[in-house]
């Protein structure tokens, strides 16, 4: 009789353990800061990094630069660019913008297939108030 009670209690404990594990094993919806940051950069910096807009240069006080400075990890954004994003944005412009805004990508690393050059900041030509410009030291392109 005692063995039966012990067996029932053990079965009940096993059932409760399995039940509580299955309830707690539901997937946790982690926040992907890289994707959130990437979406914010695209939203607030499109006018600077879009392929067909010429060479726009961010000013440090703009919402775009503020967004860049608030990014948790600038390099992880590169991993989140989709094929659609890459049809719209210029990676050299993204790298230059990140550099000017104070969160530059590390030189000689890759950003979505783009080899990040060593960046140097040069002033605009005399008489022009375009802000800072990036100079790519790999091939001299802006």
WOZIVEN-V177778 format. One line per field, one symbol per residue. ss: DSSP state (H for helix, E for strand, - for the rest). psi: psi as a letter, one per 30 degrees, with the letter a starting at -180 (. if undefined). burial: # if it has 16 or more other C-alpha atoms within 10 Angstrom, else .. Layout:
BEGIN
ss = ???
psi = ???
burial = ???
END
This chain:
BEGIN
ss = -HHHHHHHHHHHHHHHHHHHHHHH--------HHHHHHHHHHHHHHHHHEHHH---------HHHHHHH----HHHHHHH--HHHHHHE-HHHHHHHHHH---------EE--EE---EEEE----------EEEE------
psi = eeeeeeeeeeeeeeeeeeeeeeefgkkkjkkjeeeeeeeeeeefgefefkeggaikkkkfgleeeeeeffkejeefeeffkleeeffelkeeeeeeeeeefghkkkkglkjhfkjklkkkkllllkfkhfalkkkjfeggl.
burial = .................................##.######.########....#####...######.#..#####.##.......#############.####....##..#####............#####......
END
